[in-house]
């Protein structure tokens, strides 16, 4: 069987580190990757799966809110590109993995909302932004995420300032941090739709984080075998 082709979204400017790390993680999982940006489109019909990457804030008008002063660097072209891709892939029922902004975009696509600045909240624990793993997340049992990682808690990195507030249709929360902020969501009936608020691609040294990409690619392969 041919190696799966996974689309990985990103911005037109920057984002190369995340792209290269993600491509490496997919390579380790025996899949090929193609980068998709607003100016470099790829037909969703070619893709066996989709990873929606991290990056700038999502236009809050997409989830019915006014713009918060801390909501910056909105990329309208990327919002439009990813929305169209997600819509096509969703109706084709191909696996999707959302990373940071990507998790938030999946939630918004399914009718959910975002907290535009979690630092406005009365947090019991300091929210440190760093690509290094320092945050503890607690994983709900009997979830897809738990079945992949097989642990109830793990250390992850944290670069975000926004988070899932209201979950979209068909989604459930599968992990939170010490402040109760959503760190992972998943669809309850879709073949594989998982979003994580951290950046697992920046932790290739972690066998735990590699499992996310391996599970994603394994699901892609199993659906390809059925066709």
ABEGO torsion letter per residue (X at the ends): XBBBBBBBBBBABEGAAAAAAAAAAAAAAGBBBBBBBAABBBBAAABABBBBBBEBBBBAAAAGBBBBAABBGBBAAAAAAAAAAAAAAAAAGBBBBBBEAAAAAAAAAAGBBBBABAAABBBABBBBBBABBABBBBBBBGBAAAAAAGBABBBBBBABABBBBBBBBGBBBABBBAAGBBABBBBAABABBBBBABBAAABAABAAAAAAAAAAAAAAAAAAAAX
